[in-house]
Amino acid sequence: MRHATASRNRGAFFLVMAGIFMGCSSPIKIAIMAETHGVDNLGEVRSVYTAFAVFGTALGPVLFGRLLDLGFAALLMAVAVLPSLRVPAPQRSA
């Protein structure tokens, strides 16, 4: 019985943490966009980001499955690591 309680506590902890992090992601993303691109163009920038996200969501599984079928598993693993690399932020002109 003790194992079931510990498992339930871990599940609840995970759900609370997931809710906190998912709730923080949108304001943080918008703040970073505003700092990077300025508040005057925020609507245009968000629409471009959203369009890329929608097309990526639609094309990603098809492309990933096709590349796996063709034997590009090592390439896919390398591409999965790329987002963790640091990309310098663009310099804003004064």
DSSP file (Angstrom, degrees, kcal/mol; ACC not computed):
  #  RESIDUE AA STRUCTURE BP1 BP2  ACC     N-H-->O    O-->H-N    N-H-->O    O-->H-N    TCO  KAPPA ALPHA  PHI   PSI    X-CA   Y-CA   Z-CA
    1    1 A M     >        0   0    0      0, 0.0     4,-1.5     0, 0.0     5,-0.1   0.000 360.0 360.0 360.0 -31.7    0.0    0.0    0.0
    2    2 A R  H  >  +     0   0    0      1,-0.2     4,-2.1     2,-0.2     5,-0.2   0.874 360.0  55.8 -63.8 -37.3    2.9    2.3    0.7
    3    3 A H  H  > S+     0   0    0      1,-0.2     4,-2.3     2,-0.2    -1,-0.2   0.881 104.6  52.8 -63.3 -39.1    4.1    2.0   -2.9
    4    4 A A  H  > S+     0   0    0      2,-0.2     4,-2.2     1,-0.2    -1,-0.2   0.887 109.4  49.0 -64.6 -39.3    0.7    3.2   -4.3
    5    5 A T  H  X S+     0   0    0     -4,-1.5     4,-2.3     2,-0.2    -2,-0.2   0.916 111.7  48.4 -67.2 -43.3    0.8    6.3   -2.1
    6    6 A A  H  X S+     0   0    0     -4,-2.1     4,-2.3     1,-0.2    -2,-0.2   0.897 111.9  50.0 -63.2 -39.9    4.3    7.2   -3.2
    7    7 A S  H  X S+     0   0    0     -4,-2.3     4,-2.2     1,-0.2    -1,-0.2   0.905 110.5  49.5 -65.4 -41.0    3.4    6.7   -6.8
    8    8 A R  H  X S+     0   0    0     -4,-2.2     4,-2.4     2,-0.2    -2,-0.2   0.888 110.2  51.1 -64.5 -39.0    0.3    8.9   -6.4
    9    9 A N  H  X S+     0   0    0     -4,-2.3     4,-2.5     2,-0.2    -2,-0.2   0.905 110.0  49.1 -65.7 -41.5    2.5   11.6   -4.7
   10   10 A R  H  X S+     0   0    0     -4,-2.3     4,-2.5     2,-0.2    -2,-0.2   0.898 111.1  50.8 -64.2 -39.4    5.0   11.5   -7.6
   11   11 A G  H  X S+     0   0    0     -4,-2.2     4,-2.3     2,-0.2    -2,-0.2   0.917 111.5  46.9 -63.6 -43.1    2.2   11.8  -10.1
   12   12 A A  H  X S+     0   0    0     -4,-2.4     4,-2.4     2,-0.2    -2,-0.2   0.909 111.6  51.2 -65.2 -41.7    0.6   14.8   -8.3
   13   13 A F  H  X S+     0   0    0     -4,-2.5     4,-2.7     1,-0.2     5,-0.2   0.923 110.1  50.0 -60.5 -44.6    4.0   16.4   -8.1
   14   14 A F  H  X S+     0   0    0     -4,-2.5     4,-2.9     1,-0.2    -2,-0.2   0.925 111.1  48.5 -60.3 -45.0    4.6   15.9  -11.8
   15   15 A L  H  X S+     0   0    0     -4,-2.3     4,-2.2     2,-0.2    -1,-0.2   0.895 112.1  48.6 -64.7 -39.8    1.2   17.4  -12.7
   16   16 A V  H  X S+     0   0    0     -4,-2.4     4,-2.2     2,-0.2    -1,-0.2   0.943 114.5  45.2 -64.2 -46.8    1.8   20.4  -10.5
   17   17 A M  H  X S+     0   0    0     -4,-2.7     4,-2.7     1,-0.2     5,-0.2   0.905 112.0  51.8 -65.1 -40.5    5.2   21.1  -11.9
   18   18 A A  H  X S+     0   0    0     -4,-2.9     4,-2.6    -5,-0.2     5,-0.3   0.907 110.1  49.9 -61.4 -41.0    4.0   20.6  -15.5
   19   19 A G  H  X S+     0   0    0     -4,-2.2     4,-2.0    -5,-0.2    -2,-0.2   0.902 111.7  48.0 -63.6 -41.6    1.2   23.1  -14.9
   20   20 A I  H  X S+     0   0    0     -4,-2.2     4,-1.7     2,-0.2    -2,-0.2   0.953 115.5  43.1 -64.0 -49.7    3.6   25.6  -13.5
   21   21 A F  H  X S+     0   0    0     -4,-2.7     4,-1.3     1,-0.2    -2,-0.2   0.885 115.5  47.9 -68.4 -38.0    6.1   25.3  -16.3
   22   22 A M  H  X S+     0   0    0     -4,-2.6     4,-0.7    -5,-0.2    -1,-0.2   0.865 111.8  51.5 -69.6 -33.9    3.5   25.3  -19.1
   23   23 A G  H  < S+     0   0    0     -4,-2.0    -2,-0.2    -5,-0.3    -1,-0.2   0.817 112.2  46.3 -69.9 -30.4    1.8   28.3  -17.5
   24   24 A C  H  X S+     0   0    0     -4,-1.7     4,-1.9     1,-0.2     5,-0.2   0.711  96.7  74.4 -82.6 -21.4    5.1   30.2  -17.4
   25   25 A S  H  X S+     0   0    0     -4,-1.3     4,-2.5     1,-0.2     5,-0.2   0.890  92.9  50.5 -65.4 -40.2    6.1   29.3  -21.0
   26   26 A S  H  X S+     0   0    0     -4,-0.7     4,-2.4     2,-0.2     5,-0.2   0.951 112.7  43.2 -67.5 -49.7    3.7   31.7  -22.8
   27   27 A P  H  > S+     0   0    0      0, 0.0     4,-2.2     0, 0.0    -1,-0.2   0.895 116.4  49.2 -62.6 -36.6    4.5   34.9  -20.8
   28   28 A I  H  X S+     0   0    0     -4,-1.9     4,-2.4     2,-0.2    -2,-0.2   0.924 111.0  49.5 -67.1 -43.0    8.2   34.2  -21.0
   29   29 A K  H  X S+     0   0    0     -4,-2.5     4,-2.3    -5,-0.2    -1,-0.2   0.919 112.9  46.9 -61.6 -44.0    8.1   33.5  -24.7
   30   30 A I  H  X S+     0   0    0     -4,-2.4     4,-2.4     2,-0.2    -1,-0.2   0.887 111.2  51.6 -67.0 -38.5    6.2   36.7  -25.4
   31   31 A A  H  X S+     0   0    0     -4,-2.2     4,-2.2    -5,-0.2    -1,-0.2   0.903 110.5  48.7 -64.7 -40.1    8.5   38.7  -23.2
   32   32 A I  H  X S+     0   0    0     -4,-2.4     4,-2.5     2,-0.2     5,-0.2   0.910 111.3  49.9 -66.2 -41.5   11.5   37.4  -25.1
   33   33 A M  H  X S+     0   0    0     -4,-2.3     4,-3.0     2,-0.2     5,-0.5   0.914 111.0  49.5 -61.9 -41.9    9.9   38.2  -28.4
   34   34 A A  H  X S+     0   0    0     -4,-2.4     4,-1.5     1,-0.2    -2,-0.2   0.896 113.8  45.6 -65.3 -39.9    9.2   41.7  -27.2
   35   35 A E  H  < S+     0   0    0     -4,-2.2    -2,-0.2    -5,-0.2    -1,-0.2   0.886 119.5  41.0 -68.9 -38.5   12.7   42.2  -26.1
   36   36 A T  H  < S+     0   0    0     -4,-2.5    -2,-0.2    -5,-0.2    -3,-0.2   0.916 131.9  19.4 -77.3 -44.8   14.2   40.7  -29.2
   37   37 A H  H  < S-     0   0    0     -4,-3.0     4,-0.3    -5,-0.2    -3,-0.2   0.520 107.4-111.8-108.7  -7.6   11.9   42.2  -31.9
   38   38 A G     <  -     0   0    0     -4,-1.5     3,-0.4    -5,-0.5    -1,-0.1   0.108  25.3 -93.8  88.8 153.0   10.4   45.2  -30.1
   39   39 A V  S >  S+     0   0    0      1,-0.2     3,-0.7     2,-0.2     4,-0.3   0.679 114.9  70.2 -78.8 -17.0    6.8   45.8  -29.1
   40   40 A D  T 3  S+     0   0    0      1,-0.2     3,-0.2    -6,-0.1    -1,-0.2   0.857 109.2  33.0 -68.2 -33.5    5.8   47.6  -32.3
   41   41 A N  T 3> S+     0   0    0     -3,-0.4     4,-2.6    -4,-0.3     5,-0.2   0.201  83.5 115.4-105.2  15.1    6.1   44.4  -34.4
   42   42 A L  H <> S+     0   0    0     -3,-0.7     4,-2.5     1,-0.2     5,-0.2   0.864  75.7  50.0 -59.9 -40.1    4.9   41.9  -31.8
   43   43 A G  H  > S+     0   0    0     -4,-0.3     4,-1.9    -3,-0.2    -1,-0.2   0.918 113.2  45.9 -63.6 -43.7    1.8   40.9  -33.6
   44   44 A E  H  > S+     0   0    0      2,-0.2     4,-1.9     1,-0.2    -2,-0.2   0.915 113.7  48.8 -65.6 -43.0    3.6   40.3  -36.9
   45   45 A V  H  X S+     0   0    0     -4,-2.6     4,-2.5     1,-0.2    -2,-0.2   0.923 111.2  49.5 -64.8 -44.4    6.4   38.4  -35.2
   46   46 A R  H  X S+     0   0    0     -4,-2.5     4,-2.6    -5,-0.2    -1,-0.2   0.868 108.5  53.7 -63.8 -35.4    4.0   36.2  -33.3
   47   47 A S  H  X S+     0   0    0     -4,-1.9     4,-2.3     2,-0.2    -1,-0.2   0.893 109.8  47.2 -67.4 -37.5    2.0   35.4  -36.4
   48   48 A V  H  X S+     0   0    0     -4,-1.9     4,-2.4     2,-0.2    -2,-0.2   0.932 113.0  48.6 -66.9 -45.4    5.2   34.3  -38.2
   49   49 A Y  H  X S+     0   0    0     -4,-2.5     4,-2.2     1,-0.2    -2,-0.2   0.920 112.9  48.5 -58.5 -44.3    6.2   32.1  -35.2
   50   50 A T  H  X S+     0   0    0     -4,-2.6     4,-2.5     2,-0.2    -1,-0.2   0.894 109.2  52.3 -65.8 -40.3    2.7   30.6  -35.1
   51   51 A A  H  X S+     0   0    0     -4,-2.3     4,-2.5     1,-0.2     5,-0.2   0.926 110.9  47.3 -61.9 -44.0    2.7   29.9  -38.8
   52   52 A F  H  X S+     0   0    0     -4,-2.4     4,-2.6     1,-0.2    -1,-0.2   0.896 111.7  51.5 -63.0 -39.0    6.0   28.0  -38.5
   53   53 A A  H  X S+     0   0    0     -4,-2.2     4,-2.2    -5,-0.2    -2,-0.2   0.911 111.3  46.9 -64.5 -42.0    4.7   26.1  -35.5
   54   54 A V  H  X S+     0   0    0     -4,-2.5     4,-1.9     2,-0.2    -2,-0.2   0.937 115.5  44.4 -66.4 -47.0    1.6   25.0  -37.3
   55   55 A F  H  X S+     0   0    0     -4,-2.5     4,-2.8     1,-0.2     5,-0.3   0.890 113.9  50.9 -66.1 -37.5    3.4   23.9  -40.5
   56   56 A G  H  X S+     0   0    0     -4,-2.6     4,-2.4    -5,-0.2    -1,-0.2   0.887 109.1  50.9 -65.2 -38.9    6.1   22.2  -38.4
   57   57 A T  H  < S+     0   0    0     -4,-2.2    -1,-0.2    -5,-0.2    -2,-0.2   0.865 115.0  43.6 -65.9 -36.0    3.4   20.3  -36.4
   58   58 A A  H  < S+     0   0    0     -4,-1.9     4,-0.5    -5,-0.2    -2,-0.2   0.900 123.4  33.8 -76.3 -41.4    1.8   19.2  -39.7
   59   59 A L  H  X S+     0   0    0     -4,-2.8     4,-2.7    -5,-0.2     5,-0.3   0.745 101.1  78.1 -88.5 -24.0    4.9   18.2  -41.6
   60   60 A G  H  X S+     0   0    0     -4,-2.4     4,-3.0    -5,-0.3     5,-0.2   0.916  94.6  43.5 -55.6 -54.5    7.1   17.0  -38.7
   61   61 A P  H  > S+     0   0    0      0, 0.0     4,-2.4     0, 0.0    -1,-0.2   0.887 116.1  48.4 -62.8 -37.6    5.6   13.5  -38.2
   62   62 A V  H  > S+     0   0    0     -4,-0.5     4,-2.2     2,-0.2    -2,-0.2   0.950 115.9  42.9 -66.2 -48.2    5.4   12.8  -41.9
   63   63 A L  H  X S+     0   0    0     -4,-2.7     4,-2.5     2,-0.2     5,-0.2   0.910 114.7  50.4 -64.2 -43.5    9.0   13.9  -42.5
   64   64 A F  H  X S+     0   0    0     -4,-3.0     4,-2.2    -5,-0.3    -2,-0.2   0.927 112.2  46.9 -61.8 -46.3   10.3   12.1  -39.4
   65   65 A G  H  X S+     0   0    0     -4,-2.4     4,-2.2    -5,-0.2    -1,-0.2   0.899 112.3  49.9 -63.2 -41.4    8.6    8.8  -40.3
   66   66 A R  H  X S+     0   0    0     -4,-2.2     4,-1.6    -5,-0.2    -2,-0.2   0.922 111.0  48.5 -65.0 -44.0    9.8    9.0  -43.9
   67   67 A L  H  <>S+     0   0    0     -4,-2.5     5,-2.5     1,-0.2     4,-0.5   0.871 110.1  52.2 -65.1 -36.4   13.4    9.6  -42.8
   68   68 A L  H ><5S+     0   0    0     -4,-2.2     3,-1.2     1,-0.2     5,-0.2   0.920 108.4  51.2 -63.3 -42.5   13.3    6.8  -40.4
   69   69 A D  H 3<5S+     0   0    0     -4,-2.2    -2,-0.2     1,-0.3    -1,-0.2   0.835 108.6  52.1 -62.4 -32.1   12.0    4.5  -43.1
   70   70 A L  T 3<5S-     0   0    0     -4,-1.6    -1,-0.3    -5,-0.1    -2,-0.2   0.510 122.1-105.4 -84.7  -4.2   14.9    5.6  -45.3
   71   71 A G  T < 5S+     0   0    0     -3,-1.2     3,-0.3    -4,-0.5    -3,-0.2   0.768  76.7 133.6  91.4  27.8   17.5    4.8  -42.6
   72   72 A F     >< +     0   0    0     -5,-2.5     4,-2.1     1,-0.2     5,-0.2  -0.170  21.2 129.3-100.9  39.8   18.4    8.3  -41.4
   73   73 A A  H  > S+     0   0    0     -5,-0.2     4,-2.1     1,-0.2    -1,-0.2   0.894  72.2  51.0 -63.1 -41.3   18.2    7.5  -37.6
   74   74 A A  H  > S+     0   0    0     -3,-0.3     4,-2.0     1,-0.2    -1,-0.2   0.905 110.2  49.9 -64.3 -40.9   21.6    8.9  -36.8
   75   75 A L  H  > S+     0   0    0      1,-0.2     4,-2.4     2,-0.2    -1,-0.2   0.905 109.6  51.5 -63.0 -41.1   20.8   12.2  -38.6
   76   76 A L  H  X S+     0   0    0     -4,-2.1     4,-1.7     1,-0.2    -1,-0.2   0.876 108.4  50.9 -65.5 -37.0   17.5   12.4  -36.7
   77   77 A M  H  X S+     0   0    0     -4,-2.1     4,-0.9     2,-0.2    -1,-0.2   0.897 110.4  49.8 -65.9 -38.7   19.3   12.0  -33.4
   78   78 A A  H >X S+     0   0    0     -4,-2.0     4,-1.1     1,-0.2     3,-0.7   0.910 110.0  50.2 -65.3 -41.6   21.7   14.7  -34.4
   79   79 A V  H 3< S+     0   0    0     -4,-2.4    -1,-0.2     1,-0.2     3,-0.2   0.828 104.5  59.1 -66.4 -30.8   18.9   17.1  -35.3
   80   80 A A  H 3< S+     0   0    0     -4,-1.7    -1,-0.2     1,-0.2    -2,-0.2   0.781 105.8  49.4 -67.7 -25.2   17.2   16.3  -32.0
   81   81 A V  H X< S+     0   0    0     -4,-0.9     3,-1.7    -3,-0.7     4,-0.4   0.735  89.9  82.7 -84.9 -23.8   20.3   17.7  -30.2
   82   82 A L  G >< S+     0   0    0     -4,-1.1     3,-1.8     1,-0.3    -1,-0.2   0.835  81.9  59.9 -53.9 -40.8   20.5   20.9  -32.2
   83   83 A P  G 3  S+     0   0    0      0, 0.0    -1,-0.3     0, 0.0     4,-0.1   0.770  98.6  60.5 -62.5 -20.8   18.0   22.9  -30.1
   84   84 A S  G <  S+     0   0    0     -3,-1.7     2,-0.2    -4,-0.2    -2,-0.2   0.614  85.3  96.1 -80.9 -10.1   20.2   22.4  -27.1
   85   85 A L  S <  S-     0   0    0     -3,-1.8     2,-0.4    -4,-0.4    -3,-0.0  -0.534  85.9-107.9 -78.4 146.9   23.1   24.3  -28.7
   86   86 A R        -     0   0    0     -2,-0.2    -1,-0.1     1,-0.0    -2,-0.1  -0.614  31.0-166.6 -79.8 127.0   23.4   27.9  -27.9
   87   87 A V        -     0   0    0     -2,-0.4     2,-0.0    -4,-0.1    -1,-0.0  -0.964  25.9-118.9-111.2 123.8   22.5   30.3  -30.7
   88   88 A P        -     0   0    0      0, 0.0     3,-0.1     0, 0.0     0, 0.0  -0.337  29.5-113.8 -64.7 141.6   23.6   33.9  -30.1
   89   89 A A        -     0   0    0      1,-0.1     2,-0.1    -2,-0.0   -53,-0.0  -0.440  37.2 -98.6 -71.5 146.6   20.8   36.4  -30.0
   90   90 A P        -     0   0    0      0, 0.0     2,-0.4     0, 0.0    -1,-0.1  -0.376  39.6-112.3 -65.4 145.3   20.6   39.0  -32.8
   91   91 A Q        -     0   0    0     -3,-0.1     2,-0.4    -2,-0.1   -55,-0.0  -0.636  26.6-136.8 -81.1 132.3   22.1   42.4  -32.0
   92   92 A R        -     0   0    0     -2,-0.4     2,-0.3     2,-0.0   -55,-0.1  -0.719  15.5-127.5 -89.5 136.9   19.7   45.2  -31.8
   93   93 A S              0   0    0     -2,-0.4    -1,-0.0     1,-0.1     0, 0.0  -0.599 360.0 360.0 -82.7 146.4   20.6   48.5  -33.4
   94   94 A A              0   0    0     -2,-0.3    -1,-0.1     0, 0.0    -2,-0.0   0.461 360.0 360.0 -81.9 360.0   20.3   51.6  -31.3
